[in-house]
Amino acid sequence: MTPFYFGTGARRLFGIYEPAASAGATKRAAVLCHPWGSEYLYAHRTMRQLAVRLAAAGFHTLRFDFFGTGDSAGEMTDADLGGWETDTELAMEEIGDIVGTTRVTLIGLRLGATVAATVAARRSGAVDAVVLWDPVVSGPEYLRHLESLGAASRPRPDRRPAPVPTAESPAGQALEVRGFPLTASMTRDLQSIALGPLLAAPVTRTLMLVSERSPSHESLPAAPAGHGAGSLAVEFVTAVCPWIEDPGSMGVVPVEAIQRIVKWLE
């Protein structure tokens, strides 16, 4: 495991490189995209274990913090989805240079999965496969979830939830969700998320792994199944959701889900 910084002077990103365990491993590389906010904190151990399992299976892996998150440069209020897509492309180039390959696998959890899907659609020639672990499918649905978390974390005497910032909110106004600011500009980015069209016509081999069902899954269009390029496999699994704060499962790693991801990629 090697921690280091990469990217540009303006977007200095923190990453952790996990080399493939086998000395004779093929040049297979994977980039892991984290969730956002408190989900990042709760899922950190799981993402680390996923990287370790991938390395044991022969993948060189790079997990990194988006700009404005974790140990990367930037403030939390600087976060935006377009910039995170650029960060993912920088991570792809970085692991490609380390390993000596021009094609990588993208694996994302929650909002990180949505970013990975968008990048894969744009950079299909550089992506071998995509794993979307409980991606954010609907932006409005995700925002309602964030609002419920924000309301639960700040008692209000009138018991009315505080409003989610909108495009009309004053510049710089932010809703705080468990200590993480959700700015009006980030809210606009999230509001526009609609993963359905990308999943309806995937341009590379894609696995969507779902451990928490949501109403947005019902609206997903039919997509080509199989194992080749442009295929989509949607699998529902019963597993702990590592991004959720649950006293009964805190610290538990969803081993079955991780094993399924690794097996699907092998």
C-alpha positions as CSV (number, residue, x, y, z in Angstrom):
1,M,0.0,0.0,0.0
2,T,1.5,3.3,-1.1
3,P,-0.1,6.7,-0.3
4,F,0.8,9.6,-2.6
5,Y,-0.4,12.7,-4.2
6,F,-1.1,13.1,-7.9
7,G,-3.0,15.4,-10.3
8,T,-2.2,19.0,-11.1
9,G,-1.0,21.9,-9.0
10,A,-4.6,23.3,-9.0
11,R,-6.2,19.9,-8.3
12,R,-3.8,18.0,-6.0
13,L,-5.4,14.6,-5.2
14,F,-4.6,12.1,-2.5
15,G,-4.5,8.4,-3.6
16,I,-3.5,5.0,-2.3
17,Y,-2.0,2.5,-4.6
18,E,-2.4,-1.2,-3.9
19,P,-0.2,-3.3,-6.2
20,A,-1.3,-6.6,-7.5
21,A,-0.3,-9.4,-5.1
22,S,1.1,-11.7,-7.8
23,A,4.5,-10.8,-9.2
24,G,3.4,-12.3,-12.5
25,A,0.1,-10.5,-12.6
26,T,-1.2,-9.2,-15.9
27,K,-1.5,-5.5,-16.3
28,R,-5.1,-5.1,-14.9
29,A,-5.8,-1.9,-13.2
30,A,-8.8,-0.6,-11.3
31,V,-9.8,2.9,-10.0
32,L,-12.1,3.1,-6.9
33,C,-14.5,6.0,-6.6
34,H,-15.7,6.8,-3.0
35,P,-19.1,8.0,-1.9
36,W,-19.7,11.5,-0.6
37,G,-20.1,13.0,2.8
38,S,-20.8,10.8,5.8
39,E,-21.2,7.9,3.5
40,Y,-17.5,8.3,2.7
41,L,-16.6,8.0,6.3
42,Y,-18.7,4.9,7.1
43,A,-17.7,3.1,3.9
44,H,-14.0,3.8,4.2
45,R,-13.1,0.4,5.7
46,T,-15.1,-1.4,3.1
47,M,-13.4,0.4,0.2
48,R,-10.1,-0.5,1.7
49,Q,-11.0,-4.2,1.9
50,L,-12.3,-4.1,-1.7
51,A,-8.9,-2.8,-2.8
52,V,-7.1,-5.6,-0.9
53,R,-9.3,-8.3,-2.4
54,L,-8.8,-6.9,-5.9
55,A,-5.1,-6.8,-5.4
56,A,-5.2,-10.4,-4.3
57,A,-7.1,-11.2,-7.5
58,G,-4.4,-9.6,-9.7
59,F,-5.6,-6.0,-10.0
60,H,-3.4,-3.0,-9.4
61,T,-5.8,-0.6,-7.6
62,L,-5.9,3.1,-7.0
63,R,-8.5,4.6,-4.5
64,F,-8.5,8.3,-4.2
65,D,-10.2,11.3,-2.6
66,F,-12.1,13.6,-4.9
67,F,-11.1,17.3,-4.9
68,G,-12.5,19.0,-1.8
69,T,-12.9,15.7,0.1
70,G,-10.7,13.6,2.4
71,D,-7.0,14.3,2.2
72,S,-7.1,15.9,-1.3
73,A,-6.7,19.7,-1.8
74,G,-9.6,22.0,-1.9
75,E,-12.4,22.9,0.5
76,M,-15.7,20.9,0.8
77,T,-17.5,23.9,-0.7
78,D,-15.4,23.5,-3.9
79,A,-16.9,20.1,-4.7
80,D,-18.8,19.6,-7.9
81,L,-19.6,16.6,-10.1
82,G,-17.9,17.9,-13.2
83,G,-14.7,18.4,-11.3
84,W,-15.0,14.9,-9.8
85,E,-15.3,13.4,-13.3
86,T,-12.1,15.2,-14.2
87,D,-10.5,13.8,-11.0
88,T,-11.5,10.3,-12.0
89,E,-10.0,10.7,-15.5
90,L,-6.8,11.9,-13.8
91,A,-6.8,8.8,-11.6
92,M,-7.3,6.6,-14.6
93,E,-4.3,8.2,-16.3
94,E,-2.2,7.9,-13.1
95,I,-2.8,4.1,-12.5
96,G,-2.3,3.6,-16.3
97,D,1.1,5.2,-16.1
98,I,2.0,3.2,-13.0
99,V,0.9,-0.2,-14.4
100,G,1.7,0.5,-18.1
101,T,-1.8,0.1,-19.5
102,T,-4.3,2.3,-21.4
103,R,-7.4,0.6,-20.1
104,V,-8.7,0.4,-16.6
105,T,-11.8,-0.9,-14.6
106,L,-13.9,1.7,-12.8
107,I,-15.6,0.7,-9.5
108,G,-17.7,3.2,-7.6
109,L,-19.9,3.2,-4.5
110,R,-23.0,5.4,-4.2
111,L,-22.3,8.9,-5.7
112,G,-18.9,7.6,-6.7
113,A,-20.6,5.0,-8.8
114,T,-22.6,7.6,-10.6
115,V,-19.5,9.6,-11.4
116,A,-17.8,6.4,-12.6
117,A,-20.7,5.6,-14.9
118,T,-20.6,9.1,-16.4
119,V,-16.9,8.9,-17.0
120,A,-17.1,5.4,-18.5
121,A,-19.7,6.6,-21.0
122,R,-17.4,9.4,-22.1
123,R,-14.1,7.5,-22.1
124,S,-15.3,4.0,-23.2
125,G,-12.1,3.4,-25.1
126,A,-10.1,3.6,-21.9
127,V,-12.5,1.5,-19.7
128,D,-12.5,-2.3,-19.6
129,A,-15.4,-2.7,-17.2
130,V,-17.6,-0.8,-14.8
131,V,-19.0,-1.8,-11.4
132,L,-21.7,0.4,-10.0
133,W,-22.3,-0.5,-6.3
134,D,-25.6,1.0,-5.2
135,P,-25.3,4.0,-7.5
136,V,-27.3,7.2,-7.1
137,V,-29.8,6.6,-9.9
138,S,-32.1,9.6,-9.3
139,G,-30.8,13.0,-8.2
140,P,-34.0,14.2,-6.7
141,E,-34.4,11.0,-4.8
142,Y,-30.9,11.3,-3.4
143,L,-31.4,14.9,-2.4
144,R,-34.5,13.9,-0.5
145,H,-32.4,11.3,1.3
146,L,-29.7,14.0,2.1
147,E,-32.4,16.3,3.4
148,S,-33.7,13.7,5.8
149,L,-30.2,13.2,7.1
150,G,-29.7,16.9,7.5
151,A,-33.0,17.4,9.3
152,A,-32.3,14.4,11.6
153,S,-28.9,15.9,12.6
154,R,-30.2,19.3,13.6
155,P,-33.2,19.6,16.0
156,R,-35.6,22.3,15.0
157,P,-38.1,23.7,17.5
158,D,-40.9,24.0,14.9
159,R,-40.2,20.4,13.7
160,R,-40.2,21.6,10.1
161,P,-37.3,20.4,7.9
162,A,-34.8,23.0,6.7
163,P,-35.0,23.5,2.9
164,V,-32.5,21.9,0.6
165,P,-30.6,24.7,-1.2
166,T,-31.9,25.4,-4.7
167,A,-30.7,27.2,-7.8
168,E,-32.4,30.3,-6.4
169,S,-30.5,30.2,-3.1
170,P,-28.1,33.0,-2.3
171,A,-24.5,32.3,-3.5
172,G,-22.6,30.3,-1.0
173,Q,-25.7,29.2,1.0
174,A,-25.3,25.5,2.0
175,L,-27.2,22.9,3.8
176,E,-25.1,21.0,6.3
177,V,-25.6,17.2,6.1
178,R,-23.9,15.6,9.1
179,G,-21.0,18.1,9.0
180,F,-20.7,18.2,5.2
181,P,-21.8,21.4,3.4
182,L,-24.2,20.8,0.5
183,T,-23.9,24.0,-1.6
184,A,-26.5,25.4,-4.0
185,S,-24.2,24.6,-6.9
186,M,-23.6,21.0,-5.8
187,T,-27.4,20.7,-5.3
188,R,-27.9,21.7,-8.9
189,D,-25.5,19.0,-10.0
190,L,-27.2,16.4,-7.9
191,Q,-30.6,17.5,-9.1
192,S,-29.7,16.7,-12.7
193,I,-28.6,13.1,-12.0
194,A,-30.6,10.6,-14.1
195,L,-28.6,7.4,-14.5
196,G,-31.3,5.6,-16.5
197,P,-30.3,6.6,-20.0
198,L,-26.7,5.6,-19.4
199,L,-27.7,2.2,-18.1
200,A,-30.2,1.7,-21.0
201,A,-27.3,1.9,-23.5
202,P,-24.1,1.0,-21.7
203,V,-21.0,1.4,-23.8
204,T,-18.9,-1.1,-21.8
205,R,-19.4,-4.2,-19.7
206,T,-21.2,-3.1,-16.6
207,L,-22.3,-4.6,-13.3
208,M,-24.9,-2.8,-11.2
209,L,-24.9,-4.3,-7.7
210,V,-27.9,-3.3,-5.5
211,S,-28.1,-4.0,-1.8
212,E,-30.6,-1.3,-1.0
213,R,-33.7,-1.1,-3.2
214,S,-35.2,2.3,-3.9
215,P,-38.1,3.6,-6.0
216,S,-35.8,4.8,-8.7
217,H,-34.8,1.2,-9.6
218,E,-38.4,0.6,-10.8
219,S,-38.0,3.2,-13.5
220,L,-34.8,1.8,-15.0
221,P,-35.3,0.8,-18.6
222,A,-34.5,-2.6,-19.9
223,A,-30.8,-3.0,-20.9
224,P,-28.8,-5.6,-22.7
225,A,-27.6,-8.3,-20.4
226,G,-24.6,-10.6,-20.9
227,H,-20.8,-10.3,-20.4
228,G,-19.6,-8.5,-23.5
229,A,-19.0,-4.9,-24.3
230,G,-22.2,-2.9,-24.0
231,S,-23.8,-5.4,-21.6
232,L,-25.4,-4.7,-18.2
233,A,-25.9,-7.1,-15.4
234,V,-28.1,-5.9,-12.5
235,E,-27.9,-8.0,-9.4
236,F,-29.8,-7.6,-6.1
237,V,-27.9,-8.8,-3.1
238,T,-28.7,-9.1,0.6
239,A,-25.8,-7.4,2.4
240,V,-24.9,-4.8,4.9
241,C,-25.0,-1.3,3.5
242,P,-21.5,0.0,4.6
243,W,-22.3,3.7,3.9
244,I,-25.1,3.8,6.5
245,E,-24.6,4.5,10.2
246,D,-26.1,1.5,11.8
247,P,-25.1,0.6,15.4
248,G,-26.0,-3.0,14.8
249,S,-23.6,-3.4,11.8
250,M,-21.0,-0.6,12.3
251,G,-17.6,-1.7,11.1
252,V,-19.0,-4.8,9.4
253,V,-17.6,-5.3,5.9
254,P,-20.1,-6.8,3.3
255,V,-17.9,-9.6,2.3
256,E,-20.4,-11.3,0.0
257,A,-20.8,-8.1,-2.1
258,I,-17.1,-7.7,-2.3
259,Q,-16.6,-11.3,-3.4
260,R,-19.3,-10.9,-6.0
261,I,-17.6,-7.9,-7.5
262,V,-14.2,-9.6,-7.7
263,K,-15.7,-12.8,-9.1
264,W,-17.6,-10.8,-11.8
265,L,-14.3,-9.1,-12.8
266,E,-12.2,-12.2,-13.0
